[in-house]
Amino acid sequence: MTTHFITAEIDLTENPAELPQKVEAELQKRGEPLRWAIAKVDEAAQTAQVEAVVTDK
């Protein structure tokens, strides 16, 4: 098992209540998320930069 630090950009224009599920789904594409945090929000572009630690097999 290997751990990786990754960043992902998430669109914020949809329902904010679904944000955690949206982040988890995006991170699942890259491995199993151990932890994640929103590091930056771009209000003009309506995006959030997520930093995460994921594991892969």
PDB file of N, CA, C, O and CB in Angstrom:
ATOM      1  N   MET A   1       0.843  -1.173   0.000  1.00  0.00           N
ATOM      2  CA  MET A   1       0.000   0.000   0.000  1.00  0.00           C
ATOM      3  C   MET A   1       0.890   1.238   0.000  1.00  0.00           C
ATOM      4  O   MET A   1       1.857   1.320   0.758  1.00  0.00           O
ATOM      5  CB  MET A   1      -0.960  -0.003   1.217  1.00  0.00           C
ATOM      6  N   THR A   2       0.552   2.203  -0.861  1.00  0.00           N
ATOM      7  CA  THR A   2       1.305   3.433  -1.003  1.00  0.00           C
ATOM      8  C   THR A   2       0.382   4.619  -0.726  1.00  0.00           C
ATOM      9  O   THR A   2      -0.780   4.622  -1.134  1.00  0.00           O
ATOM     10  CB  THR A   2       1.935   3.535  -2.415  1.00  0.00           C
ATOM     11  N   THR A   3       0.910   5.624  -0.031  1.00  0.00           N
ATOM     12  CA  THR A   3       0.116   6.833   0.213  1.00  0.00           C
ATOM     13  C   THR A   3       0.588   7.943  -0.724  1.00  0.00           C
ATOM     14  O   THR A   3       1.768   8.028  -1.064  1.00  0.00           O
ATOM     15  CB  THR A   3       0.228   7.286   1.703  1.00  0.00           C
ATOM     16  N   HIS A   4      -0.342   8.779  -1.129  1.00  0.00           N
ATOM     17  CA  HIS A   4      -0.052   9.891  -2.031  1.00  0.00           C
ATOM     18  C   HIS A   4      -0.751  11.141  -1.520  1.00  0.00           C
ATOM     19  O   HIS A   4      -1.866  11.077  -1.003  1.00  0.00           O
ATOM     20  CB  HIS A   4      -0.499   9.565  -3.484  1.00  0.00           C
ATOM     21  N   PHE A   5      -0.084  12.275  -1.669  1.00  0.00           N
ATOM     22  CA  PHE A   5      -0.699  13.573  -1.399  1.00  0.00           C
ATOM     23  C   PHE A   5      -1.167  14.101  -2.743  1.00  0.00           C
ATOM     24  O   PHE A   5      -0.363  14.216  -3.668  1.00  0.00           O
ATOM     25  CB  PHE A   5       0.303  14.579  -0.684  1.00  0.00           C
ATOM     26  N   ILE A   6      -2.448  14.425  -2.873  1.00  0.00           N
ATOM     27  CA  ILE A   6      -2.989  14.893  -4.141  1.00  0.00           C
ATOM     28  C   ILE A   6      -3.806  16.158  -3.932  1.00  0.00           C
ATOM     29  O   ILE A   6      -4.202  16.490  -2.814  1.00  0.00           O
ATOM     30  CB  ILE A   6      -3.846  13.806  -4.799  1.00  0.00           C
ATOM     31  N   THR A   7      -4.046  16.847  -5.028  1.00  0.00           N
ATOM     32  CA  THR A   7      -4.960  17.979  -5.024  1.00  0.00           C
ATOM     33  C   THR A   7      -6.015  17.737  -6.101  1.00  0.00           C
ATOM     34  O   THR A   7      -5.739  17.102  -7.119  1.00  0.00           O
ATOM     35  CB  THR A   7      -4.199  19.330  -5.264  1.00  0.00           C
ATOM     36  N   ALA A   8      -7.191  18.233  -5.875  1.00  0.00           N
ATOM     37  CA  ALA A   8      -8.284  18.111  -6.838  1.00  0.00           C
ATOM     38  C   ALA A   8      -9.087  19.401  -6.826  1.00  0.00           C
ATOM     39  O   ALA A   8      -9.170  20.086  -5.807  1.00  0.00           O
ATOM     40  CB  ALA A   8      -9.194  16.885  -6.512  1.00  0.00           C
ATOM     41  N   GLU A   9      -9.674  19.722  -7.962  1.00  0.00           N
ATOM     42  CA  GLU A   9     -10.512  20.909  -8.060  1.00  0.00           C
ATOM     43  C   GLU A   9     -11.967  20.465  -8.171  1.00  0.00           C
ATOM     44  O   GLU A   9     -12.312  19.627  -9.005  1.00  0.00           O
ATOM     45  CB  GLU A   9     -10.100  21.794  -9.278  1.00  0.00           C
ATOM     46  N   ILE A  10     -12.809  21.035  -7.323  1.00  0.00           N
ATOM     47  CA  ILE A  10     -14.213  20.654  -7.250  1.00  0.00           C
ATOM     48  C   ILE A  10     -15.080  21.854  -7.623  1.00  0.00           C
ATOM     49  O   ILE A  10     -14.841  22.968  -7.157  1.00  0.00           O
ATOM     50  CB  ILE A  10     -14.574  20.130  -5.832  1.00  0.00           C
ATOM     51  N   ASP A  11     -16.077  21.622  -8.457  1.00  0.00           N
ATOM     52  CA  ASP A  11     -17.030  22.658  -8.871  1.00  0.00           C
ATOM     53  C   ASP A  11     -18.012  22.927  -7.733  1.00  0.00           C
ATOM     54  O   ASP A  11     -18.571  21.991  -7.162  1.00  0.00           O
ATOM     55  CB  ASP A  11     -17.791  22.232 -10.163  1.00  0.00           C
ATOM     56  N   LEU A  12     -18.223  24.187  -7.407  1.00  0.00           N
ATOM     57  CA  LEU A  12     -19.105  24.561  -6.305  1.00  0.00           C
ATOM     58  C   LEU A  12     -20.460  25.096  -6.763  1.00  0.00           C
ATOM     59  O   LEU A  12     -21.240  25.567  -5.935  1.00  0.00           O
ATOM     60  CB  LEU A  12     -18.429  25.589  -5.452  1.00  0.00           C
ATOM     61  N   THR A  13     -20.752  25.036  -8.040  1.00  0.00           N
ATOM     62  CA  THR A  13     -21.984  25.644  -8.543  1.00  0.00           C
ATOM     63  C   THR A  13     -23.219  24.804  -8.259  1.00  0.00           C
ATOM     64  O   THR A  13     -24.338  25.297  -8.405  1.00  0.00           O
ATOM     65  CB  THR A  13     -21.869  25.877 -10.023  1.00  0.00           C
ATOM     66  N   GLU A  14     -23.049  23.562  -7.862  1.00  0.00           N
ATOM     67  CA  GLU A  14     -24.193  22.711  -7.574  1.00  0.00           C
ATOM     68  C   GLU A  14     -24.560  22.794  -6.092  1.00  0.00           C
ATOM     69  O   GLU A  14     -24.080  23.678  -5.382  1.00  0.00           O
ATOM     70  CB  GLU A  14     -23.897  21.256  -7.975  1.00  0.00           C
ATOM     71  N   ASN A  15     -25.389  21.896  -5.636  1.00  0.00           N
ATOM     72  CA  ASN A  15     -25.907  21.874  -4.267  1.00  0.00           C
ATOM     73  C   ASN A  15     -24.770  21.753  -3.240  1.00  0.00           C
ATOM     74  O   ASN A  15     -24.055  20.751  -3.248  1.00  0.00           O
ATOM     75  CB  ASN A  15     -26.898  20.710  -4.096  1.00  0.00           C
ATOM     76  N   PRO A  16     -24.584  22.744  -2.356  1.00  0.00           N
ATOM     77  CA  PRO A  16     -23.510  22.683  -1.357  1.00  0.00           C
ATOM     78  C   PRO A  16     -23.661  21.519  -0.380  1.00  0.00           C
ATOM     79  O   PRO A  16     -22.665  21.046   0.167  1.00  0.00           O
ATOM     80  CB  PRO A  16     -23.461  23.977  -0.585  1.00  0.00           C
ATOM     81  N   ALA A  17     -24.866  21.058  -0.156  1.00  0.00           N
ATOM     82  CA  ALA A  17     -25.075  19.938   0.766  1.00  0.00           C
ATOM     83  C   ALA A  17     -24.453  18.651   0.236  1.00  0.00           C
ATOM     84  O   ALA A  17     -24.180  17.731   1.007  1.00  0.00           O
ATOM     85  CB  ALA A  17     -26.567  19.727   1.015  1.00  0.00           C
ATOM     86  N   GLU A  18     -24.229  18.581  -1.063  1.00  0.00           N
ATOM     87  CA  GLU A  18     -23.650  17.383  -1.675  1.00  0.00           C
ATOM     88  C   GLU A  18     -22.130  17.464  -1.806  1.00  0.00           C
ATOM     89  O   GLU A  18     -21.510  16.554  -2.357  1.00  0.00           O
ATOM     90  CB  GLU A  18     -24.262  17.157  -3.040  1.00  0.00           C
ATOM     91  N   LEU A  19     -21.528  18.532  -1.311  1.00  0.00           N
ATOM     92  CA  LEU A  19     -20.083  18.728  -1.460  1.00  0.00           C
ATOM     93  C   LEU A  19     -19.254  17.572  -0.897  1.00  0.00           C
ATOM     94  O   LEU A  19     -18.361  17.096  -1.598  1.00  0.00           O
ATOM     95  CB  LEU A  19     -19.674  20.011  -0.779  1.00  0.00           C
ATOM     96  N   PRO A  20     -19.497  17.091   0.326  1.00  0.00           N
ATOM     97  CA  PRO A  20     -18.678  15.984   0.836  1.00  0.00           C
ATOM     98  C   PRO A  20     -18.751  14.732  -0.051  1.00  0.00           C
ATOM     99  O   PRO A  20     -17.734  14.076  -0.276  1.00  0.00           O
ATOM    100  CB  PRO A  20     -19.117  15.631   2.251  1.00  0.00           C
ATOM    101  N   GLN A  21     -19.929  14.402  -0.548  1.00  0.00           N
ATOM    102  CA  GLN A  21     -20.062  13.233  -1.415  1.00  0.00           C
ATOM    103  C   GLN A  21     -19.337  13.450  -2.744  1.00  0.00           C
ATOM    104  O   GLN A  21     -18.738  12.525  -3.292  1.00  0.00           O
ATOM    105  CB  GLN A  21     -21.544  12.921  -1.665  1.00  0.00           C
ATOM    106  N   LYS A  22     -19.399  14.669  -3.249  1.00  0.00           N
ATOM    107  CA  LYS A  22     -18.731  15.003  -4.501  1.00  0.00           C
ATOM    108  C   LYS A  22     -17.205  14.884  -4.351  1.00  0.00           C
ATOM    109  O   LYS A  22     -16.530  14.351  -5.231  1.00  0.00           O
ATOM    110  CB  LYS A  22     -19.120  16.428  -4.950  1.00  0.00           C
ATOM    111  N   VAL A  23     -16.677  15.383  -3.239  1.00  0.00           N
ATOM    112  CA  VAL A  23     -15.243  15.298  -2.977  1.00  0.00           C
ATOM    113  C   VAL A  23     -14.822  13.836  -2.853  1.00  0.00           C
ATOM    114  O   VAL A  23     -13.840  13.421  -3.468  1.00  0.00           O
ATOM    115  CB  VAL A  23     -14.873  16.079  -1.696  1.00  0.00           C
ATOM    116  N   GLU A  24     -15.550  13.061  -2.069  1.00  0.00           N
ATOM    117  CA  GLU A  24     -15.223  11.642  -1.887  1.00  0.00           C
ATOM    118  C   GLU A  24     -15.232  10.892  -3.217  1.00  0.00           C
ATOM    119  O   GLU A  24     -14.355  10.066  -3.469  1.00  0.00           O
ATOM    120  CB  GLU A  24     -16.212  10.988  -0.913  1.00  0.00           C
ATOM    121  N   ALA A  25     -16.216  11.175  -4.066  1.00  0.00           N
ATOM    122  CA  ALA A  25     -16.304  10.502  -5.366  1.00  0.00           C
ATOM    123  C   ALA A  25     -15.098  10.842  -6.241  1.00  0.00           C
ATOM    124  O   ALA A  25     -14.555   9.966  -6.913  1.00  0.00           O
ATOM    125  CB  ALA A  25     -17.607  10.895  -6.088  1.00  0.00           C
ATOM    126  N   GLU A  26     -14.681  12.096  -6.236  1.00  0.00           N
ATOM    127  CA  GLU A  26     -13.519  12.499  -7.032  1.00  0.00           C
ATOM    128  C   GLU A  26     -12.248  11.843  -6.500  1.00  0.00           C
ATOM    129  O   GLU A  26     -11.409  11.397  -7.282  1.00  0.00           O
ATOM    130  CB  GLU A  26     -13.367  14.032  -7.028  1.00  0.00           C
ATOM    131  N   LEU A  27     -12.100  11.780  -5.182  1.00  0.00           N
ATOM    132  CA  LEU A  27     -10.902  11.187  -4.596  1.00  0.00           C
ATOM    133  C   LEU A  27     -10.859   9.675  -4.803  1.00  0.00           C
ATOM    134  O   LEU A  27      -9.776   9.107  -4.942  1.00  0.00           O
ATOM    135  CB  LEU A  27     -10.834  11.509  -3.110  1.00  0.00           C
ATOM    136  N   GLN A  28     -12.000   9.022  -4.825  1.00  0.00           N
ATOM    137  CA  GLN A  28     -12.063   7.577  -5.046  1.00  0.00           C
ATOM    138  C   GLN A  28     -11.463   7.194  -6.402  1.00  0.00           C
ATOM    139  O   GLN A  28     -10.981   6.074  -6.573  1.00  0.00           O
ATOM    140  CB  GLN A  28     -13.515   7.089  -4.957  1.00  0.00           C
ATOM    141  N   LYS A  29     -11.490   8.110  -7.354  1.00  0.00           N
ATOM    142  CA  LYS A  29     -10.906   7.854  -8.675  1.00  0.00           C
ATOM    143  C   LYS A  29      -9.392   7.681  -8.589  1.00  0.00           C
ATOM    144  O   LYS A  29      -8.774   7.082  -9.469  1.00  0.00           O
ATOM    145  CB  LYS A  29     -11.246   8.996  -9.640  1.00  0.00           C
ATOM    146  N   ARG A  30      -8.807   8.209  -7.524  1.00  0.00           N
ATOM    147  CA  ARG A  30      -7.341   8.222  -7.385  1.00  0.00           C
ATOM    148  C   ARG A  30      -6.827   7.310  -6.291  1.00  0.00           C
ATOM    149  O   ARG A  30      -5.615   7.147  -6.143  1.00  0.00           O
ATOM    150  CB  ARG A  30      -6.868   9.614  -7.115  1.00  0.00           C
ATOM    151  N   GLY A  31      -7.722   6.713  -5.522  1.00  0.00           N
ATOM    152  CA  GLY A  31      -7.329   5.822  -4.438  1.00  0.00           C
ATOM    153  C   GLY A  31      -8.338   5.897  -3.308  1.00  0.00           C
ATOM    154  O   GLY A  31      -9.417   6.467  -3.463  1.00  0.00           O
ATOM    155  N   GLU A  32      -7.984   5.322  -2.180  1.00  0.00           N
ATOM    156  CA  GLU A  32      -8.855   5.325  -1.005  1.00  0.00           C
ATOM    157  C   GLU A  32      -8.487   6.532  -0.135  1.00  0.00           C
ATOM    158  O   GLU A  32      -7.379   6.584   0.399  1.00  0.00           O
ATOM    159  CB  GLU A  32      -8.723   3.981  -0.194  1.00  0.00           C
ATOM    160  N   PRO A  33      -9.394   7.502   0.018  1.00  0.00           N
ATOM    161  CA  PRO A  33      -9.067   8.698   0.803  1.00  0.00           C
ATOM    162  C   PRO A  33      -8.883   8.387   2.287  1.00  0.00           C
ATOM    163  O   PRO A  33      -9.710   7.709   2.897  1.00  0.00           O
ATOM    164  CB  PRO A  33     -10.157   9.745   0.633  1.00  0.00           C
ATOM    165  N   LEU A  34      -7.800   8.887   2.851  1.00  0.00           N
ATOM    166  CA  LEU A  34      -7.568   8.781   4.296  1.00  0.00           C
ATOM    167  C   LEU A  34      -8.056  10.045   4.994  1.00  0.00           C
ATOM    168  O   LEU A  34      -8.681   9.989   6.053  1.00  0.00           O
ATOM    169  CB  LEU A  34      -6.065   8.542   4.598  1.00  0.00           C
ATOM    170  N   ARG A  35      -7.754  11.190   4.373  1.00  0.00           N
ATOM    171  CA  ARG A  35      -8.217  12.467   4.903  1.00  0.00           C
ATOM    172  C   ARG A  35      -8.209  13.467   3.772  1.00  0.00           C
ATOM    173  O   ARG A  35      -7.473  13.312   2.797  1.00  0.00           O
ATOM    174  CB  ARG A  35      -7.334  12.955   6.092  1.00  0.00           C
ATOM    175  N   TRP A  36      -9.035  14.500   3.904  1.00  0.00           N
ATOM    176  CA  TRP A  36      -9.038  15.571   2.913  1.00  0.00           C
ATOM    177  C   TRP A  36      -9.493  16.858   3.566  1.00  0.00           C
ATOM    178  O   TRP A  36     -10.150  16.850   4.607  1.00  0.00           O
ATOM    179  CB  TRP A  36      -9.946  15.218   1.716  1.00  0.00           C
ATOM    180  N   ALA A  37      -9.129  17.975   2.932  1.00  0.00           N
ATOM    181  CA  ALA A  37      -9.515  19.298   3.433  1.00  0.00           C
ATOM    182  C   ALA A  37      -9.628  20.257   2.262  1.00  0.00           C
ATOM    183  O   ALA A  37      -8.892  20.148   1.281  1.00  0.00           O
ATOM    184  CB  ALA A  37      -8.491  19.827   4.480  1.00  0.00           C
ATOM    185  N   ILE A  38     -10.545  21.188   2.371  1.00  0.00           N
ATOM    186  CA  ILE A  38     -10.645  22.254   1.379  1.00  0.00           C
ATOM    187  C   ILE A  38      -9.577  23.281   1.730  1.00  0.00           C
ATOM    188  O   ILE A  38      -9.607  23.878   2.805  1.00  0.00           O
ATOM    189  CB  ILE A  38     -12.090  22.901   1.349  1.00  0.00           C
ATOM    190  N   ALA A  39      -8.638  23.480   0.817  1.00  0.00           N
ATOM    191  CA  ALA A  39      -7.505  24.358   1.076  1.00  0.00           C
ATOM    192  C   ALA A  39      -7.704  25.762   0.533  1.00  0.00           C
ATOM    193  O   ALA A  39      -7.130  26.718   1.055  1.00  0.00           O
ATOM    194  CB  ALA A  39      -6.266  23.769   0.487  1.00  0.00           C
ATOM    195  N   LYS A  40      -8.529  25.897  -0.529  1.00  0.00           N
ATOM    196  CA  LYS A  40      -8.688  27.197  -1.163  1.00  0.00           C
ATOM    197  C   LYS A  40     -10.021  27.226  -1.895  1.00  0.00           C
ATOM    198  O   LYS A  40     -10.438  26.224  -2.476  1.00  0.00           O
ATOM    199  CB  LYS A  40      -7.513  27.495  -2.134  1.00  0.00           C
ATOM    200  N   VAL A  41     -10.681  28.363  -1.868  1.00  0.00           N
ATOM    201  CA  VAL A  41     -11.924  28.558  -2.609  1.00  0.00           C
ATOM    202  C   VAL A  41     -11.734  29.742  -3.545  1.00  0.00           C
ATOM    203  O   VAL A  41     -11.325  30.823  -3.119  1.00  0.00           O
ATOM    204  CB  VAL A  41     -13.138  28.789  -1.645  1.00  0.00           C
ATOM    205  N   ASP A  42     -12.034  29.531  -4.820  1.00  0.00           N
ATOM    206  CA  ASP A  42     -11.994  30.594  -5.821  1.00  0.00           C
ATOM    207  C   ASP A  42     -13.432  31.030  -6.066  1.00  0.00           C
ATOM    208  O   ASP A  42     -14.174  30.372  -6.796  1.00  0.00           O
ATOM    209  CB  ASP A  42     -11.296  30.117  -7.158  1.00  0.00           C
ATOM    210  N   GLU A  43     -13.818  32.140  -5.453  1.00  0.00           N
ATOM    211  CA  GLU A  43     -15.211  32.596  -5.551  1.00  0.00           C
ATOM    212  C   GLU A  43     -15.582  32.995  -6.970  1.00  0.00           C
ATOM    213  O   GLU A  43     -16.716  32.771  -7.393  1.00  0.00           O
ATOM    214  CB  GLU A  43     -15.447  33.770  -4.613  1.00  0.00           C
ATOM    215  N   ALA A  44     -14.656  33.579  -7.708  1.00  0.00           N
ATOM    216  CA  ALA A  44     -14.951  34.015  -9.073  1.00  0.00           C
ATOM    217  C   ALA A  44     -15.225  32.815  -9.986  1.00  0.00           C
ATOM    218  O   ALA A  44     -16.150  32.848 -10.798  1.00  0.00           O
ATOM    219  CB  ALA A  44     -13.784  34.850  -9.629  1.00  0.00           C
ATOM    220  N   ALA A  45     -14.423  31.765  -9.852  1.00  0.00           N
ATOM    221  CA  ALA A  45     -14.584  30.574 -10.694  1.00  0.00           C
ATOM    222  C   ALA A  45     -15.552  29.557 -10.088  1.00  0.00           C
ATOM    223  O   ALA A  45     -15.921  28.583 -10.744  1.00  0.00           O
ATOM    224  CB  ALA A  45     -13.231  29.916 -10.924  1.00  0.00           C
ATOM    225  N   GLN A  46     -15.965  29.783  -8.833  1.00  0.00           N
ATOM    226  CA  GLN A  46     -16.849  28.851  -8.122  1.00  0.00           C
ATOM    227  C   GLN A  46     -16.254  27.441  -8.044  1.00  0.00           C
ATOM    228  O   GLN A  46     -16.928  26.452  -8.335  1.00  0.00           O
ATOM    229  CB  GLN A  46     -18.216  28.798  -8.810  1.00  0.00           C
ATOM    230  N   THR A  47     -14.972  27.369  -7.645  1.00  0.00           N
ATOM    231  CA  THR A  47     -14.296  26.086  -7.465  1.00  0.00           C
ATOM    232  C   THR A  47     -13.604  26.048  -6.113  1.00  0.00           C
ATOM    233  O   THR A  47     -13.302  27.083  -5.517  1.00  0.00           O
ATOM    234  CB  THR A  47     -13.279  25.838  -8.598  1.00  0.00           C
ATOM    235  N   ALA A  48     -13.362  24.839  -5.648  1.00  0.00           N
ATOM    236  CA  ALA A  48     -12.619  24.636  -4.402  1.00  0.00           C
ATOM    237  C   ALA A  48     -11.442  23.724  -4.689  1.00  0.00           C
ATOM    238  O   ALA A  48     -11.574  22.746  -5.426  1.00  0.00           O
ATOM    239  CB  ALA A  48     -13.529  24.034  -3.282  1.00  0.00           C
ATOM    240  N   GLN A  49     -10.293  24.038  -4.113  1.00  0.00           N
ATOM    241  CA  GLN A  49      -9.131  23.176  -4.229  1.00  0.00           C
ATOM    242  C   GLN A  49      -9.098  22.298  -2.990  1.00  0.00           C
ATOM    243  O   GLN A  49      -9.090  22.792  -1.863  1.00  0.00           O
ATOM    244  CB  GLN A  49      -7.806  24.002  -4.387  1.00  0.00           C
ATOM    245  N   VAL A  50      -9.080  20.997  -3.213  1.00  0.00           N
ATOM    246  CA  VAL A  50      -9.073  20.021  -2.137  1.00  0.00           C
ATOM    247  C   VAL A  50      -7.699  19.370  -2.075  1.00  0.00           C
ATOM    248  O   VAL A  50      -7.169  18.946  -3.102  1.00  0.00           O
ATOM    249  CB  VAL A  50     -10.186  18.957  -2.337  1.00  0.00           C
ATOM    250  N   GLU A  51      -7.121  19.288  -0.890  1.00  0.00           N
ATOM    251  CA  GLU A  51      -5.877  18.557  -0.667  1.00  0.00           C
ATOM    252  C   GLU A  51      -6.233  17.292   0.093  1.00  0.00           C
ATOM    253  O   GLU A  51      -7.038  17.320   1.024  1.00  0.00           O
ATOM    254  CB  GLU A  51      -4.819  19.422   0.117  1.00  0.00           C
ATOM    255  N   ALA A  52      -5.622  16.174  -0.314  1.00  0.00           N
ATOM    256  CA  ALA A  52      -5.991  14.899   0.278  1.00  0.00           C
ATOM    257  C   ALA A  52      -4.812  13.947   0.352  1.00  0.00           C
ATOM    258  O   ALA A  52      -3.833  14.076  -0.382  1.00  0.00           O
ATOM    259  CB  ALA A  52      -7.112  14.266  -0.506  1.00  0.00           C
ATOM    260  N   VAL A  53      -4.931  13.000   1.245  1.00  0.00           N
ATOM    261  CA  VAL A  53      -4.005  11.872   1.316  1.00  0.00           C
ATOM    262  C   VAL A  53      -4.825  10.637   0.951  1.00  0.00           C
ATOM    263  O   VAL A  53      -5.849  10.351   1.572  1.00  0.00           O
ATOM    264  CB  VAL A  53      -3.327  11.737   2.758  1.00  0.00           C
ATOM    265  N   VAL A  54      -4.356   9.904  -0.073  1.00  0.00           N
ATOM    266  CA  VAL A  54      -5.052   8.695  -0.511  1.00  0.00           C
ATOM    267  C   VAL A  54      -4.067   7.534  -0.526  1.00  0.00           C
ATOM    268  O   VAL A  54      -2.855   7.730  -0.603  1.00  0.00           O
ATOM    269  CB  VAL A  54      -5.694   8.893  -1.917  1.00  0.00           C
ATOM    270  N   THR A  55      -4.604   6.334  -0.451  1.00  0.00           N
ATOM    271  CA  THR A  55      -3.774   5.134  -0.573  1.00  0.00           C
ATOM    272  C   THR A  55      -4.192   4.359  -1.811  1.00  0.00           C
ATOM    273  O   THR A  55      -5.344   4.410  -2.241  1.00  0.00           O
ATOM    274  CB  THR A  55      -3.887   4.243   0.694  1.00  0.00           C
ATOM    275  N   ASP A  56      -3.224   3.637  -2.374  1.00  0.00           N
ATOM    276  CA  ASP A  56      -3.539   2.724  -3.463  1.00  0.00           C
ATOM    277  C   ASP A  56      -2.883   1.386  -3.194  1.00  0.00           C
ATOM    278  O   ASP A  56      -2.011   1.262  -2.334  1.00  0.00           O
ATOM    279  CB  ASP A  56      -3.080   3.295  -4.823  1.00  0.00           C
ATOM    280  N   LYS A  57      -3.310   0.408  -3.930  1.00  0.00           N
ATOM    281  CA  LYS A  57      -2.779  -0.954  -3.712  1.00  0.00           C
ATOM    282  C   LYS A  57      -1.648  -1.257  -4.639  1.00  0.00           C
ATOM    283  O   LYS A  57      -1.088  -2.352  -4.592  1.00  0.00           O
ATOM    284  CB  LYS A  57      -3.863  -1.994  -3.891  1.00  0.00           C
TER     285      LYS A  57
END
